[in-house]
Amino acid sequence: MTSFKERLNDINTLIFDVDGVLTDGSVTLYKDEVVRTLNSRDGYALQYASKMGYNIFIISGGTSEDVKKRLLNLGVKEVYMGSKNKVKIYESIKEKHDLHDNQIAYMGDDIPDYQVMQKVGLAACPQDAAVEIKQVSHYQSPFMGGKHCVRDIIEQVLRVQGNWFTEESFEW
């Protein structure tokens, strides 16, 4: 059986859910809008990984043009919002970018993420993920959704591959 740390060696692509992973799952209603809060440390890690050449994708059931715009500005390659069938989108990402399951880490927190997480090389979740998601995860971050769990998994992948806190870290 492949250990968690061994799985990190092949990862060149990271896919994240939004609500409950990049956010704490809270939804604030403001007038007719849903407002989400993203963590700046997670944002930095997304930007850093992207600049280091990693593929970053978002597959979310939620819809928010503001969230999509923010994530694209951080270097996320593609953002799929309003996703009803995450496996179908996952398979299209693999085909479009010539990727294999063992190269992909996915972080999700709830039932809609379950099927994709069974396919990827590294399935990860925040500390406060649903029980079913924890059961299929290779790694459970000690951080809650929206509270550095995204940075945690990005940092671990990059550290194992020698790409975290390098000279490039200071050149931006």
PLY file of the C-alpha trace (Angstrom):
ply
format ascii 1.0
element vertex 172
property float x
property float y
property float z
element edge 171
property int vertex1
property int vertex2
end_header
0.00 0.00 0.00
1.33 3.42 -0.98
1.84 5.82 1.93
0.52 9.36 1.97
4.01 10.88 1.61
4.87 8.59 -1.33
1.72 9.73 -3.14
2.95 13.35 -2.99
5.90 12.59 -5.28
3.81 12.24 -8.46
1.42 15.15 -7.91
1.57 17.94 -10.49
-2.10 18.90 -10.39
-4.28 20.03 -7.51
-8.06 20.28 -7.67
-10.16 21.91 -4.97
-13.78 22.30 -4.04
-14.76 25.78 -2.83
-17.44 25.66 -0.12
-16.07 23.87 2.94
-12.52 23.71 1.53
-11.49 27.17 0.33
-14.17 28.58 2.63
-15.36 27.49 6.04
-18.69 26.53 4.50
-20.50 29.58 5.85
-22.79 31.39 3.47
-23.57 35.00 4.24
-26.58 36.47 2.52
-26.22 40.12 1.62
-29.16 41.59 -0.25
-29.54 39.17 -3.18
-25.96 37.92 -3.08
-24.21 35.01 -1.42
-20.94 36.20 0.12
-18.01 33.82 0.72
-14.77 34.46 2.58
-11.51 33.10 1.17
-8.35 32.80 3.25
-5.35 34.87 2.12
-2.83 32.19 3.16
-4.65 29.65 1.02
-4.65 32.25 -1.76
-0.91 32.73 -1.47
-0.31 28.98 -1.68
-2.52 28.70 -4.79
-0.63 31.55 -6.42
2.75 30.13 -5.43
1.96 26.61 -6.70
0.69 28.02 -9.97
3.87 30.08 -10.45
5.92 26.98 -9.69
4.23 25.23 -12.63
1.55 23.15 -10.92
-1.87 22.81 -12.54
-4.60 24.17 -10.27
-8.30 23.59 -10.96
-11.53 24.28 -9.09
-14.65 22.12 -9.31
-17.48 23.60 -7.27
-21.20 23.09 -7.02
-21.55 26.72 -5.96
-21.84 29.66 -8.29
-20.10 32.97 -7.85
-18.51 35.06 -10.57
-16.57 36.99 -7.91
-15.06 33.78 -6.48
-14.24 32.58 -10.00
-12.57 35.88 -10.89
-10.51 35.87 -7.65
-9.31 32.31 -8.19
-8.37 32.92 -11.82
-6.41 36.00 -10.69
-4.46 33.74 -8.31
-3.34 31.55 -11.22
-5.96 28.82 -11.12
-6.01 27.33 -14.63
-9.74 26.65 -14.87
-12.71 27.16 -12.56
-15.82 25.02 -12.99
-18.74 26.51 -11.05
-22.27 25.11 -10.73
-20.91 21.60 -11.24
-23.58 18.93 -10.96
-21.37 16.03 -12.06
-17.86 16.45 -10.66
-16.63 13.11 -12.06
-17.53 14.16 -15.60
-15.62 17.44 -15.18
-12.69 15.61 -13.57
-12.48 13.21 -16.52
-12.62 16.09 -19.02
-9.78 17.88 -17.18
-7.68 14.71 -17.33
-8.32 14.27 -21.04
-7.85 17.93 -21.97
-4.54 18.25 -20.07
-3.25 14.69 -20.62
-3.21 13.84 -16.92
-3.35 10.56 -15.02
-5.06 9.86 -11.70
-1.76 9.38 -9.83
-0.70 12.95 -10.78
-3.77 14.54 -9.22
-4.59 15.58 -5.66
-8.18 16.52 -4.88
-9.41 18.18 -1.70
-13.10 17.96 -0.92
-15.27 18.04 2.14
-18.70 16.59 1.40
-20.73 13.97 -0.47
-20.53 15.63 -3.95
-16.72 15.16 -3.78
-16.85 11.46 -2.86
-16.72 9.85 -6.32
-13.88 12.05 -7.59
-11.90 11.40 -4.42
-12.08 7.65 -5.08
-10.31 8.15 -8.43
-7.41 10.51 -7.68
-3.85 9.70 -6.69
-4.21 11.71 -3.48
-7.55 12.39 -1.82
-7.41 14.99 0.97
-9.95 16.73 3.15
-10.18 19.43 5.81
-10.48 18.43 9.47
-14.20 19.22 9.49
-15.12 17.17 6.40
-18.08 14.78 6.37
-17.41 11.34 7.85
-17.79 9.63 4.47
-15.16 11.93 2.96
-12.73 11.28 5.79
-13.11 7.56 5.11
-11.94 7.87 1.46
-9.19 10.42 2.16
-5.53 9.51 2.10
-4.85 12.64 4.14
-6.91 14.62 6.61
-5.55 18.11 7.19
-5.39 19.25 10.82
-6.94 22.52 9.55
-10.62 23.23 9.03
-12.12 24.30 5.73
-11.28 27.92 4.95
-8.59 27.92 7.65
-5.37 26.96 5.81
-6.23 23.38 4.78
-5.58 24.29 1.12
-2.20 25.77 2.00
-1.46 22.70 4.09
-1.83 20.22 1.23
-0.13 22.50 -1.32
2.78 23.08 1.03
3.17 19.36 1.71
3.23 18.48 -2.01
5.74 21.23 -2.79
7.96 20.43 0.23
8.24 16.75 -0.69
9.16 17.73 -4.24
11.69 20.36 -3.10
9.64 23.27 -4.45
8.61 25.06 -1.25
10.56 27.98 0.22
13.07 28.07 -2.60
14.91 31.06 -4.07
11.89 31.58 -6.34
9.82 32.22 -3.20
11.43 35.64 -2.84
11.38 36.76 -6.46
7.78 38.00 -6.69
0 1
1 2
2 3
3 4
4 5
5 6
6 7
7 8
8 9
9 10
10 11
11 12
12 13
13 14
14 15
15 16
16 17
17 18
18 19
19 20
20 21
21 22
22 23
23 24
24 25
25 26
26 27
27 28
28 29
29 30
30 31
31 32
32 33
33 34
34 35
35 36
36 37
37 38
38 39
39 40
40 41
41 42
42 43
43 44
44 45
45 46
46 47
47 48
48 49
49 50
50 51
51 52
52 53
53 54
54 55
55 56
56 57
57 58
58 59
59 60
60 61
61 62
62 63
63 64
64 65
65 66
66 67
67 68
68 69
69 70
70 71
71 72
72 73
73 74
74 75
75 76
76 77
77 78
78 79
79 80
80 81
81 82
82 83
83 84
84 85
85 86
86 87
87 88
88 89
89 90
90 91
91 92
92 93
93 94
94 95
95 96
96 97
97 98
98 99
99 100
100 101
101 102
102 103
103 104
104 105
105 106
106 107
107 108
108 109
109 110
110 111
111 112
112 113
113 114
114 115
115 116
116 117
117 118
118 119
119 120
120 121
121 122
122 123
123 124
124 125
125 126
126 127
127 128
128 129
129 130
130 131
131 132
132 133
133 134
134 135
135 136
136 137
137 138
138 139
139 140
140 141
141 142
142 143
143 144
144 145
145 146
146 147
147 148
148 149
149 150
150 151
151 152
152 153
153 154
154 155
155 156
156 157
157 158
158 159
159 160
160 161
161 162
162 163
163 164
164 165
165 166
166 167
167 168
168 169
169 170
170 171
